[in-house]
Amino acid sequence: MSSWRGVGSAYAASYADLCSGTADAIIDVLGPARSRTLLDVGSGTGALGTLLTDAGWTVTGCEPEQTMREVSALQHPELEVRDGALPSLPFPNASFDAVTANFVLNHVPDPRASAGEMARVARTAATLVATIWTVSPSWFWAAVCDRAGLTPSAGARLPADKDFERSAAGLGRMLSEGGWNAVEVSEISWAWHAPVTALWASAAGGVASAGGFYRALGAGDRELFRQAFDAYCEENAEDGAVVLEHTAAVAVGRAR
């Protein structure tokens, strides 16, 4: 699992925009807001929480990484954000009318317990929404590593009894095992016109697995990585951006 310690500013300058690409789908499956309460777990820099607020929800964010909360306070000062992490949230039972977790359950130590914790803080029959990548930015960085002659890190995986298949069907099964009712999962795909500057900010800033891999390299291999990145982007970028296709699984269920 990748570490998110200290990466708030780098994440805000890079993948925050990409991860907001699920916002419309999340708002759609949540249904009418009517000023009801919503908890956004792993709220990051507050981009999704603010979009949910704009859609009419009364949103509370919950984010364990201090630098993410600091960026959220600067960029979205109107959003209330608490310190806390799955699978142990700092809220009483049945506190919210809806709970969301956007690209969070693929980063927690116990996904099923975390799914159950989302249901615990939700009112009976409240809507629960979670997303994961099924086609993620990792393929881009694998291409960079291949060009550089470097072997990309496989990344740490959860123990077999905690892990789940990173597919739409696998996400649905895991959430049902975690206590969600009436789980339905769909997939959405979109093109992220990723600014080259944003892509490099993610790597140099240590964001996600690729950033952690880059930061762990020695000086010589870092130079190879940067040269390969520059060459790949020079060949594929238009107007300073690389068009990257991504796919996310969007799951919606109900709390018991």
C-alpha positions in Angstrom: 0.0 0.0 0.0 1.3 3.5 -0.8 2.0 6.1 1.8 0.2 9.5 1.6 2.2 11.1 4.3 3.2 14.7 3.4 1.9 14.7 -0.1 -1.1 17.1 0.2 0.3 19.9 -2.0 1.6 17.5 -4.6 -1.7 15.6 -4.7 -3.6 18.9 -5.1 -1.4 19.9 -8.0 -1.9 16.5 -9.8 -4.3 13.7 -9.1 -7.0 15.7 -7.2 -8.3 16.8 -10.6 -8.3 13.2 -11.9 -10.1 11.8 -8.9 -12.8 14.4 -9.2 -13.8 12.7 -12.5 -16.2 10.5 -10.6 -18.1 13.4 -9.1 -21.0 13.4 -11.5 -21.5 9.7 -11.2 -21.4 9.8 -7.4 -23.9 12.7 -7.3 -26.2 10.8 -9.7 -26.3 7.6 -7.7 -26.8 9.5 -4.4 -30.1 10.9 -5.6 -31.7 14.1 -4.4 -29.7 15.9 -1.7 -32.4 18.1 0.0 -29.7 19.4 2.4 -29.3 16.0 4.0 -26.1 15.1 5.8 -23.2 13.3 4.0 -19.9 12.1 5.2 -17.0 12.0 2.6 -14.5 9.5 4.0 -10.9 10.1 2.9 -11.9 13.6 1.7 -8.3 14.5 0.7 -8.0 18.1 -0.4 -11.8 18.7 -0.3 -12.5 18.8 -4.0 -15.2 16.2 -4.0 -16.7 17.4 -0.7 -17.1 20.8 -2.2 -18.8 19.5 -5.3 -21.2 17.5 -3.1 -21.9 20.6 -1.1 -22.7 22.5 -4.4 -25.1 19.7 -5.2 -27.1 20.4 -2.1 -25.6 18.1 0.5 -24.5 19.1 4.0 -21.1 17.6 3.9 -18.5 16.6 6.5 -15.1 15.4 5.4 -12.9 13.0 7.2 -9.2 12.8 6.3 -6.3 11.3 8.3 -3.4 13.0 6.5 -2.6 16.4 8.0 -1.2 17.9 4.8 -4.4 17.0 2.9 -6.4 18.7 5.6 -4.2 21.8 5.4 -4.7 22.1 1.7 -8.5 21.5 2.1 -8.6 24.3 4.7 -6.9 26.7 2.3 -8.7 25.8 -0.9 -12.1 24.9 0.6 -12.4 26.7 3.9 -16.2 26.3 4.0 -15.9 22.5 4.2 -15.8 21.0 7.7 -13.1 18.2 7.9 -12.4 15.9 10.8 -9.2 14.0 11.5 -10.0 10.2 11.2 -9.4 7.1 9.2 -11.0 3.9 8.3 -11.7 1.4 9.7 -12.3 3.5 12.9 -14.2 6.7 12.3 -14.8 9.4 15.0 -18.6 9.5 14.7 -21.5 7.8 16.5 -23.7 5.2 15.0 -26.3 6.3 12.5 -24.9 9.9 12.1 -25.3 10.5 8.4 -27.9 10.2 5.6 -25.2 9.1 3.1 -21.5 8.1 3.2 -19.0 8.2 0.3 -15.5 7.0 -0.2 -13.9 8.0 -3.5 -10.7 5.9 -4.3 -10.3 5.1 -0.6 -11.1 1.4 0.0 -8.2 0.4 -2.3 -5.8 2.0 0.2 -7.1 0.8 3.6 -5.6 -2.1 5.7 -9.0 -3.9 6.0 -11.4 -3.1 3.2 -14.3 -5.2 4.5 -14.1 -3.7 8.0 -13.9 -0.3 6.4 -17.0 -1.0 4.4 -18.7 -2.0 7.6 -17.6 1.1 9.3 -19.1 3.2 6.6 -22.4 1.4 7.1 -22.1 1.9 10.9 -22.0 5.7 10.8 -24.9 5.7 8.2 -28.5 5.8 9.1 -30.7 2.7 8.3 -31.2 2.4 4.5 -28.8 5.4 3.9 -27.0 5.4 0.6 -23.3 4.3 0.6 -21.0 4.9 -2.4 -17.5 3.7 -3.0 -15.2 3.9 -6.0 -11.9 2.2 -7.0 -9.8 2.2 -10.1 -10.1 -0.7 -12.6 -7.8 1.1 -15.1 -5.5 3.4 -13.1 -2.7 5.8 -13.9 -0.2 3.0 -13.1 0.0 2.0 -16.8 1.4 5.4 -17.7 4.2 5.1 -15.1 4.9 1.5 -16.2 5.5 2.8 -19.7 7.9 5.4 -18.3 9.8 2.8 -16.3 10.0 0.5 -19.3 11.5 3.2 -21.4 14.0 4.0 -18.6 15.0 0.4 -18.2 13.7 0.3 -14.6 11.6 -2.3 -13.0 8.5 -0.7 -11.5 7.7 -1.6 -7.9 4.9 -4.2 -7.6 3.7 -2.3 -4.5 2.7 -3.8 -1.2 -0.4 -5.9 -1.3 -2.8 -6.8 1.5 -2.8 -10.3 3.0 -4.9 -12.7 1.0 -7.7 -12.7 3.7 -8.0 -8.9 3.5 -7.5 -8.2 -0.2 -10.2 -8.2 -2.9 -10.2 -8.4 -6.7 -9.8 -5.0 -8.1 -12.7 -5.2 -10.6 -16.3 -4.1 -10.6 -17.4 -7.6 -9.6 -14.7 -7.9 -7.0 -15.6 -4.5 -5.4 -19.3 -5.6 -5.3 -18.5 -8.9 -3.6 -16.2 -7.2 -1.0 -18.8 -4.6 -0.1 -21.5 -7.2 0.3 -19.2 -9.2 2.6 -18.5 -6.0 4.5 -22.2 -5.6 5.3 -23.7 -3.4 2.5 -27.1 -4.2 1.2 -28.4 -4.2 -2.4 -25.0 -3.4 -3.9 -24.9 -2.4 -7.5 -21.7 -1.6 -9.4 -21.1 0.2 -12.7 -18.0 1.3 -14.5 -17.3 4.7 -16.0 -14.4 5.7 -18.3 -13.1 9.1 -19.2 -10.1 10.8 -20.7 -7.9 12.9 -18.4 -6.1 15.6 -20.2 -3.2 15.5 -17.8 -0.9 18.5 -17.8 2.7 17.3 -18.1 3.4 19.6 -15.1 0.8 17.8 -13.1 2.1 14.4 -13.9 5.6 15.3 -12.9 4.3 17.0 -9.7 2.8 13.7 -8.7 6.0 11.8 -9.2 8.4 14.3 -7.7 6.0 14.9 -4.8 5.8 11.3 -3.9 2.1 10.8 -4.7 0.8 7.2 -4.8 2.9 4.2 -5.9 4.7 5.9 -8.8 5.8 8.8 -6.6 7.0 6.5 -3.8 9.0 4.5 -6.4 10.6 7.6 -7.8 11.6 8.9 -4.4 13.2 5.6 -3.5 15.5 5.7 -6.6 19.1 6.7 -6.4 20.2 9.8 -8.2 21.3 8.1 -11.4 18.0 6.1 -11.7 16.0 9.3 -11.0 17.7 10.9 -13.9 16.9 8.0 -16.2 13.3 8.1 -15.0 13.0 11.9 -15.7 14.6 11.5 -19.1 12.1 8.7 -20.0 9.2 10.8 -18.7 10.3 13.8 -20.7 10.7 11.7 -23.9 7.3 9.9 -23.5 5.5 13.2 -22.9 7.3 14.9 -25.8 6.0 12.1 -28.1 2.5 12.0 -26.7 1.6 15.4 -25.3 -0.5 18.0 -27.2 -0.7 21.5 -25.9 1.2 20.5 -22.8 -1.1 17.6 -21.8 -1.2 13.9 -22.2 -4.6 12.3 -22.8 -4.9 9.3 -20.4 -7.8 6.9 -20.4 -9.1 5.8 -17.0 -11.8 3.6 -15.7 -13.4 3.5 -12.3 -15.9 1.2 -10.7 -18.7 3.0 -8.9 -20.6 1.0 -6.2 -23.8 2.1 -4.5 -25.5 0.2 -1.7 -27.6 0.7 1.4 -26.8 0.6 5.1 -28.6 -2.0 7.2 
